[in-house]
Amino acid sequence: MIRKLFFLIILLPLFIGVVTAAGSVEYYRARVMEVMSEEEIPELPGEHLIRQVLIIRLGQGPDKGEMVKMTLDYSPQSSLETGLKKGDRIVISSGSGGYEFYSYDRSIGLVVLILLFFAAALAIGRRKGVRALAGLLITLVVVFKVFIPLLFAGVPVIVLTLFTAILISLFTLLILNGLTLKTLAAFSGVFAGLTAAGCVAFVFQKAMYLSGLSLTDAQMLRYMPQQDGLSLEGLLFAGIVLGALGAVMDVGVELASSMNEIKQAAPGILFGQHIKSGMNVGRDIIGTMTNTLILAYAGASLPLLLLFNAYQWPLLRTINLDLIASEILRGLAGSIGLMITVPATVFVSAFVFKNQAPGRAKEK
């Protein structure tokens, strides 16, 4: 789940406030220097609309440093709209109609959050933290420089997704633990778990006629200029496998490390007892990690769940929505993959560590 959050916090600052052309519209950073006036304007009956006249200073663009006037209309009754105040850092759009408010400039907060993430990883993880960040960088490169371009190029999404997941997990595990028996054991479990999650996703997506896309998402994707080689139906499969990858790798690494530590602490442990001990650890991990996956998907869909509850939608109507059924499939397929990872990692670990000499695989 950390990897998912990092995708968001590392990418947004690269786009917010950077001059990017979208047709005839460009986006710039700016700052509110003065609120000249704020008054209610006539609108439809029952509507309450406020118009602000602002002086802003441009932080980017051809007029950088200049003070310009901008008008903002907002409804105080809407939780999605808000007025501006002196000192606010904002992002504005510049087009044929002049400057318009686009969004608050959240870049500084995101940069601070990223720095805190790095600091925590380095302070607590130390050498492992550095390796984890390196693995995260490779993950970003693989997803944005390999997976997405090849997806647009029309490479079969199932093959591409499995290739990407294997590549990410292999590089990450090698960076964390090197070419060791622990890496072999963890990778075997991860591969088994991802294969299980992928099979469940593929079979039930077909059986339940799921696209995994809302109407708005599908419309936006279908009108992309690169859409010709893109399989919209395969995006749900890709989302399930890549979404489960982080949790599955966590389980694989934790179990492989636990099995190694058990062997180091009790070199004479019998093969069957070693497996039993590993499964005891694995069952504890399943209890928490399954909740992590389900709660993550439930949290992402919380506004929608509240909406259904507020309007008292019948259960039959709710669970048969493509979007809801797809989210259920995401959570359960990922959880099944996670569960398969446990016995696979335990059995492979017990086998590869069976004849390992004491102290050989201890962490330095």
Summary of the structure (lengths in Angstrom):
residues: 364
radius of gyration: 25.5
end to end distance: 27.5
largest distance: 84.2
contacts: 1107
relative contact order: 0.10
helix: 62%
strand: 14%
